[in-house]
Amino acid sequence: MKAEAVEAVIRGLKRAGVSVASYLPESLMKELYPALDADPDIRTIPVTNEGEGAAIAAGVFLSGKRAVLVMENSGIRAAAEPLARVGLGAGIPVVMIMSYRGELGEANWWAIPHGITMEPMLDALRTPYRIVREVAEIEQAIVDAYRWSYARYHHSAVVLGGSVVR
Amino acid sequence: MKRYDCMKALAPLLKDELVILSLGASVDEWYNAAPHMREASLFQQQLGCVTPEAFGLAVGLPHRRIVSLDTDGGLLFNLGILATLANEQPQNLFVVVWDNKKYLSAGGHRTHTEKGVVDLAAMARGAGIEDAYSATSLEEFEAHCRAGLTATRPYLVVAHVEGAETLDLKRKPSDGREDKYVFVRHVEQSEGVLIMGPSEKN
């Protein structure tokens, strides 16, 4: 992930008022995680699985602070259980930023399932998303995700793909 | 000991705390055991995300005591939160695990604690939560509640309660969405913040 993409993500999070980031690190955005850790305005919480990260982010919402869940797109599978309960059940939103593993251009066989399952999983969870492949669009996509999630009180996602993460 | 009696012991110790609780019969039990905490309690139907959600709330409100009322089945669903709590060391989180050794609301099927070989408190200590204890009597449980509500590092008590309870309690009439609104409005009012605000003007 290029430095300008990392900076755009953090700019977007700050414009959206985010002060807590839960994450399970992965490789496509590996430069993002230490940058989040180093940012004095963002409290990072590494988690053991994405479902735990989703539930933590939901709890942060209830406090009035804003959180983000950062993960590989495979994480939507692990996070689906708490996301369904807190979102579809109670109307507590979780905004996610995920890397797009398995899109066209993917050269790793093990990552193909992540691409195949991501969009159906997001659709099943009634979670709108924007796939961003240009650095210039990252910041606004994050701001837009928060605006939508705080109007609907449901999850939304920004998926970083293409040259943004490769 | 009975879970409902434990709840009635915990309830009078609470005033300004916020509570997140698990699913099944414990919802109606807490609704009746702590009527003064209804607005300050998030009644959910969740398995595996009660304590993580309570931790997120504790992160967002570090000056406020947060209480998680979790269950054996719920904690076993996501044991990773124990490691996360140990690493993050929240100073304002008290976790109660009601261990009745059953998925009671699902018909009383046994959980992994039923055989007596799985020790949730020991697992929590192994994860790095030093203040993790088991309580088998009401006196023990109440003492742990008093300690946990003033602790400055994560505190967890596993309450070993009877498996089958047939209480004729008033049912909580609201759903999870209404409960969320009530809880959020309580947090807004008590914290002086706006969480779910008005829409923008066109």
Contacts between the chains, C-beta under 8 A, distances in Angstrom:
chain1	res1	chain2	res2	distance
A	20	B	56	7.5
A	20	B	59	5.9
A	20	B	60	7.0
A	22	B	56	7.8
A	43	B	59	6.5
A	45	B	59	7.0
A	45	B	84	7.0
A	45	B	88	6.2
A	46	B	84	7.6
A	46	B	87	7.4
A	47	B	52	8.0
A	47	B	80	7.0
A	47	B	84	5.7
A	48	B	78	8.0
A	48	B	80	2.8
A	48	B	81	7.5
A	48	B	83	5.8
A	48	B	84	6.2
A	49	B	78	7.4
A	49	B	80	5.7
A	51	B	48	6.9
A	51	B	49	7.0
A	51	B	78	6.6
A	52	B	49	7.6
A	52	B	52	4.9
A	52	B	78	5.7
A	52	B	80	5.4
A	52	B	81	5.6
A	52	B	84	6.5
A	53	B	52	8.0
A	54	B	49	7.5
A	55	B	46	7.9
A	55	B	48	7.5
A	55	B	49	3.4
A	55	B	52	3.5
A	55	B	53	4.8
A	55	B	56	6.9
A	55	B	78	7.8
A	56	B	52	4.8
A	56	B	53	7.1
A	56	B	55	5.8
A	56	B	56	4.0
A	56	B	59	7.3
A	56	B	84	7.8
A	57	B	56	6.2
A	58	B	49	7.3
A	58	B	53	5.3
A	58	B	56	6.3
A	59	B	20	7.3
A	59	B	52	6.7
A	59	B	53	3.9
A	59	B	54	6.1
A	59	B	55	6.2
A	59	B	56	2.4
A	59	B	57	4.2
A	59	B	58	7.6
A	59	B	59	7.3
A	59	B	60	7.1
A	60	B	56	4.2
A	60	B	57	7.2
A	60	B	59	5.9
A	60	B	60	4.7
A	61	B	56	7.7
A	61	B	195	7.4
A	62	B	42	6.8
A	62	B	53	7.5
A	62	B	56	7.4
A	62	B	57	5.2
A	62	B	60	7.2
A	62	B	180	7.9
A	62	B	183	6.7
A	62	B	184	6.4
A	62	B	187	6.4
A	62	B	195	7.4
A	63	B	56	7.3
A	63	B	57	5.2
A	63	B	59	7.4
A	63	B	60	2.4
A	63	B	61	4.7
A	63	B	187	6.8
A	63	B	191	7.9
A	63	B	195	7.9
A	64	B	60	6.5
A	64	B	61	7.9
A	64	B	187	6.6
A	64	B	188	7.2
A	64	B	191	6.4
A	64	B	193	4.0
A	64	B	194	7.3
A	64	B	195	4.5
A	65	B	59	7.6
A	65	B	60	4.0
A	67	B	56	6.8
A	67	B	60	7.9
A	81	B	47	7.9
A	81	B	48	6.8
A	81	B	49	7.8
A	82	B	46	7.3
A	82	B	48	6.8
A	82	B	49	4.1
A	82	B	52	7.6
A	85	B	44	7.2
A	85	B	45	7.0
A	85	B	46	5.0
A	85	B	47	7.8
A	85	B	49	6.5
A	86	B	44	7.7
A	86	B	46	7.4
A	86	B	49	6.8
A	86	B	53	7.3
A	89	B	44	7.6
A	89	B	45	6.6
A	89	B	46	8.0
A	89	B	176	4.8
A	89	B	177	7.8
A	90	B	44	6.2
A	90	B	176	3.8
A	90	B	177	5.9
A	90	B	179	7.1
A	90	B	180	4.7
A	91	B	176	7.6
A	91	B	177	4.8
A	91	B	180	5.7
A	92	B	180	6.0
A	150	B	196	7.9
A	151	B	199	6.9
A	153	B	196	7.0
